[in-house]
Amino acid sequence: MRTLAVIGILAASCCAQDREAPPPLGTPKAFALPAGDTFTLKNGMKVTLAQYGSVPLVTIRADLAFGKANESADQVWLSNLTIQLMREGTGTMSGAEVANEAARMGGQLETNPGTDQSSVSIDVLGEFAADAVNLIADVVRHPKLPESELERVRNDGLRQLAVQLATPQAQASQAFAAQLFPGHPYGRMFPTESQLKGYGIADFRKFYADNVGAQRTHLYVVGRFDPGVREAIETAFGNWPAGPAVKRTPPAPVPKGQLVLLDRPDAVQSTLRIGLPIGVKPGDPDFLPMEVTNTLLGGSFTSRITNNIREQKGYTYSPFSQVTNRYRTAYWQESADVTTKVTADSIHEILFEIGRLRKDPPDTKELKGVQNYMGGIFVLQNTSNQGIIGQLAFVELHGLKDDYLKTYVQKVNAVTRQDVQRITETYLNPAKMTYVVVGDKAKIEESLKSYPPK
């Protein structure tokens, strides 16, 4: 609750309007990365150890360089279900015994699928760090992938698939991804029901063998722990075969103006996804200026688009824009659920705010509010073990320089008014955007004929 309250205060400081609000925040301090040590085992596995905090808790996370990005067209969600099956037992323990061992240490083993990488993690009392390393090593190195659990895991997936595909938000996101990344794993969000039903245990075991090994793994240990945990890591992982090399094939998306209208008869709302690949990625000189621009435009509660179509006009409750990062690429997207009768009007206002920022830079007060907000959120994100690991993993995935985290706040604060205008004009061209609309076609199709604008 305390974190939510602080975020609320930060959001208020971002607002450029005169309203009752707490005193403006000062400039957030630069992030100080905990002292740590990164090394590589002889088999190619990377390890990062970082002492952090005063509470005797430690987070251990193994990042595995596989995910949706490693799936072929006939393997959609195979990575997702594989990582779930990995916690259902090892060569020496059942799934229940794995859970009980984690509970003994005061934690719970988590497996999390991802797009470019997946993870196995646990938070435990510091005194159990070595035991937790051994548990994760057993799960990652020797998963049983039991056939006895396949139907349960598959049925859970089928239920999730049915629920998600019934929502206009999932339908819009799937169509948007397919248009931005045609023929690439990033463009395939959901399998078909028959595809999901067709996977056998041999498919999962082969996917694991093809995608998991020492040189595809980075182990993070962050918190308060005995330095002797390094020896435990070397013992638990040192003789693990290197396995397959890391394999990633980044897409080369090309912005193209297009409208995709999906019919949802009698819908009282239209779901919008508007955006494009932006041609910059983490580490590029324009990336952080792009993040600042997005936050000012639509990426915070007091942003321009939100103020326009939510606060002033009441077209929608929760519009939001974001820059989504993928391996060596990124895209910008505005999302909103708007009342059917104002579908075209909402798009018009979104583009109005983009056009306004393409022509005129923001004033100094508005930009400073955004910079303080971003700096504050960044600091909050780095106040937990998991947060620290998340930042370190971001740097690792995107091949960023060692000083990226230390200089983040400084570089955000260095973005100028002219930078924001330039970024908007250079990268956010409405004529090159993809417009996905899920709604009542009979009521909205005619009003959408002018999109994308010429």
N, C-alpha and C positions, 0 to 999 in steps of 0.2 A: 504493500500500500504506500510505503514511503516513496518508492521509486516512481509510482504513478503520480503522486503528488508533485514530485520534483519535475517530472516531464510536463505536467500541466503548467507549472510556473514558467518553464522554458518556453512552452508554446505561447504563453501570454506575452512574453518579452519579444517574441518574433513579430507580433502584430504592429503595424504601422499606424493603426487608427488610435485616436484618443479615447480611451475608455478606462474604467476603473481596473487597475492591475497592480501587482506588486512592483516595488521599485525595480528598475532595469538591472539585469545581471551584469556583472563585470565580465571582462574577457576571460574565457576559460583558460586554465593553464595548459601548457603543452603536456602531452602524455609522456610519462616516464616508464619505459618498458622495464619490467622486473628483471633483475640480474639473472642470467640463465646460461645454459650451455647447450649447444647443438652439435651433435656428432653423428657419424655414420658407421654402422656396423660393417664388418667385412662382407656381409651378404647384400649390402646396398640399402638396408633399412635405415631410415633417418630417425633420430631421437632428439627431442627438445625437453630439457629439464629447466624449470623456473620456480624458484622459491618466491611465494607471494602470500601476503596477508599475515594476520596474526592468529587466526582461528585454526586449530589443528585438523584441517580438512584438506583433502587432495582430490583433484580430478585427473583421471587417466583416460585418454582418448586415443584410439588408433584410427587414423584416417586412411582409408583404402582408396586407391586411385581407380575407382570404377563407379559407374552409376548409369543413369539414363543415356549418357553420351556414348556408352560402350554397347548399346543395344542395336541390333539390326532391325529391319522392318518387321521381321517375324519373331522378335524377342521383346516387344514392348511390355514393360513392367517386370521383366524377368529379373532385373537387378533389384528391384524393390522387394520382390518375394524372396529372392536369394538371401538378402541381408536379414530378413525376418526369420527365415528358417535357420540361420546360423546360430541363433540363441536357443534353439530347441534341443540342444544336447551336443556333447562332444564324444570322442572315442571312449572316454572314461566316466562321463556324467550324463544323466538324463537332463532334459530341460528343467524339470523341477529341482534337481540337485544344483544346477547352475544358478537358479533363482535363490535357492536357500543359501548357497555359498556367498552370493552377493549380499543377502540380507544379514548374514553373520557379521559382515564387515560394516554394517550400517548403511548399505547402499542398494541400488537396483541397477542391474545391467540394462543398458539401452542400446538398441541398434537403430540407426537412422539412415534411410536411403537418401540419395542425393542425385543431382544432375551430373556433376563432374566428379564427385567423390562421395563415398558413404563412410559411416563411422560406427565404431563400437566403443562405448564409453561407460564410465562408472564414477560416482562421487562417493568417497569413503572417508572414514577417520584416518588421519595421517599415519597412525601406527600400523594400519593394514595395507600400506602402499605396495609393499613387495608381494603380498598375497593377491592384491588386485591385479598387479602386473601378470602374475601367473594365471589368473582366471581369464583375463583378456587374451593372453597368449594361447590358452587352450581353445577358446572359442574361435579365435581368428585362424589359428593354424590347423585345428583338428575338428572342424564342424562335422557333425554326423549327417546333417541334412536328412533327417529321418523321413522315410516315405510315410510312416504312420501319422505324421503331422501335416502332410501335404494337403489333404482335403480340407482340413480346418483352416489352414492359412489361405488356401485357394478360395474357399467359401467366404472368408472375410474380405478378400480382394474383390470377389464378385459383388458382394453387398456394397462395398465402397464405390465400385464402378457404377452400379445402378443408381446410387444416391447422387453421385456427382454428375452423371450425365443427364439427370433429370432437372438440373438447375441451369438457368440461362447463363449464369456466370461461368460455369465450366464449359458450356457450349461455345461461348464467346471466346474464352481463353484458348480453347483448342483450335478454333478457326483462325485466331490471330497468330498463334504459334506456327500453324501450318503454312500460312501465307508468308511469314517472315523467314522461315527456315525450311523451305520445301525440300524433301528428300533427305533431310538431316535428322538425327535423333532428337535435336532440340524442338523440332516441329511435330513430334509425335508424343502427345500427352497421355493418350488413353488407348488401351488395346480394345479389340472387339471381345464380346462375351465368349464367342467360340474360340478365339485365340487363347484367352485365359484358361478356358477349360481344357485346351489341348496340351498344355505343358505337362510333361512327365518328370519324375524325379531325376531321370538321366539328364534332362535339359538343365536343371539347376546345378547338378554336380559338374557338368561340363562348363557351365558359365563360371562357376567358382574356380575351376582349374585354369580356365583361360584368362581370368582377371584378378586373381589374388596371389600375392607372394611377397617376399621380403622387400624387393626393390620397388614395390608399389605401395609400401606402407610407411607412414610417418607417425610415430608414437609421441604424444605430448603428455608430460607430467607437470602439473601446475598446482601449487598450494604449499602447505607446510608438510615436509616429509624428510625422512632420514636420507642423507646423501648416499647411503649404502644401497638405495634402490637401483642405482646404476648397475651394480653387480647382478641384481635380480633380473634386470632387463637383458643383460648380456647372456645370462644363463638360460632364460626363457626363450629368447629369440635368436641367439647367436648361431645356432645350427640349422635355422630355417632356410631351405633353399631359396635362392634369389627369385625364382619363378619368372613369369612373363615380364617383359619390359613395359614401362608405362606407354600406353598408346592413346593418343588423343588426335582427333581430326577436327579442328575448328572450322566452322562454316565461313562462307564469304557472302553474307547477305547483301542484297542490293535494294535500296529504298525504291519503292514504286507506288505511285498513287493508285489506290483501288478501293472499291466499296464491296463489302461482303454482307449481304442481308439474309439473315436466317429467320424464317417465319415461325412465330409463336402465336398462333391465333388467340384472340381475346385477351392477350396479355395487357395488364394495366400499366406495366412499365416496359421500357426498352433498356437493354443492357449494352453499354458502349465499351469498346476497346479501340483506342485511337493512338497510333504511334508508328515508329519506324526504327530500323537499326541506325545507330548514330555515328558509326565509323570511328569512335574512340573507345579505348579500353582502359582498365586500371593501369596506372603507370604512365599513360600518355600525358603530355603537358596540359591538354584541355580537359582531362577527366575530372579533376576536382572543381574547376570552374563550371563544368557541366552539372555536377552534383549540386553546387550552390544555385545555379540557374533553375534546376528542377525544384529544389526546395522552395524557392521564391515563387515559382510559377504555379505549382500544384502539389508539392510534396510535403506540405505541413498544414495543420488545421487552419492557420491564418494566411495561407497562400492566396494568390490572386484568383485563380480559377475557383477555389473553394469559396472564397468570399463572394465571387460573382454569382455562381449558379446555386450555391447553398444558402448563404446568408442574405444576399440581396433579393434573389428571385425565387428561392424555394423550389427549384426544379428537382433537387436531389438531396439526400441526407448525407452521404459520405463519399464524395468524389475524391480521387487521389491519383497523383502521378508518381512515377518512380523510374529510376534508372536500374535496370536489371542486368547484372553482370553474369557472363558465361565465360568459358575459357577462351581468351583472346578475342572476345567480342562483347558488345553490350547493346541494349536497345532501350528507347524511352517509350513510356506508355502512360496514357491517361485512362482511368477506369471510372465508370459511373453507372448507376441505375437511376434512370430519370422517368418521370411520368410520360406516358405514351404521347399525349398531345403536345409536349414540348420537346420531342426527340430532336427535331431539326434545329429548334431554337437553342437547345443545349450545345449541340455541336457548333453552332454559329458563335456562341459566347466563348466556348473553349478556344476557338480559332481567333476570336477577337482579342483575347488576352495574350495569345502567342504573338499575334500581329502587332499588338501594342508594344510588347517587349522587344520585338524585332526592330522597331523604329526608334524607341526612346529608352535610354538606360533608366534603371530605378534610382530613386533618390538615396542619399547617403544613409538616412535613418532606417529606411526599409532594408537596405542591404546589410547594415550592421546588425539589425535584429535577427536576420536570417543566419548570419555568421555566428552570433552568440548562441543561437538555438542549436546549430549543427555542432559547435564545439562542446556545448553542454551535453548533448546526446552522446557524442563520442566518448566523453569522459565517463558518463554513466555506464556505457556498454563495457567499459574496461574495469569495472569494480567487482568482478567475480572471476573465479577460475575459468568457468566456461567462456566468459566474455574474452578473457585474455587468449585462450586457445583459439576462439573464433577469429580473432584479429591475426594471430600468428599463422593460422591456416590460410587466411585470405592472402596474406603476403606470399606464402609459399606457392599457392595455386597460381597466382598471377605473376610470379616471378618478379616481385617488386624489390626495390632497393632496401637495404637494411634500415635506412633512416625514415622509411615511409611513415611508420606509426609515430615516431618522435616528432616529425615535422608536419603532421596532418593539420593540427589546429593552426599552426603558423601559415600554412599554405592556403587554408580556407580563408583566413583573415586577409590574405594578400590579394584575393580576387577583387577586381575593381568594378565599378559601375559599367565601364565601357566593356569589360570582359563579358559581363552578363548579356549585354546587348549583342555583342559579337557572336557569342556562343549560340544564342537563340536564332540569330539571322543565318548562321552557318549551318547549324545542324537540325533545326526544327522547321523544316519547310512543309507547310500543310499540303502542297501539291504532290509531295512524295510520300505522304503518309498512307497507311492502311487503316481503313475505317470498317470495323466490324460492328454490326448492329443486330441484336437478337430482339425481336418484338413482333407486334401485329402488323404483318406486311401490308394488309389491305388498308390500314390507317396511316402508315408512315412512308410507304414506298415513294409516292409522288413528291413528298417534301424533301427526299434525300437525293433527288436527281442532280443537284448541283455539287455533290461531293464524290470524289475529292475535287476541290476547286482547281480551276485551270490556271 
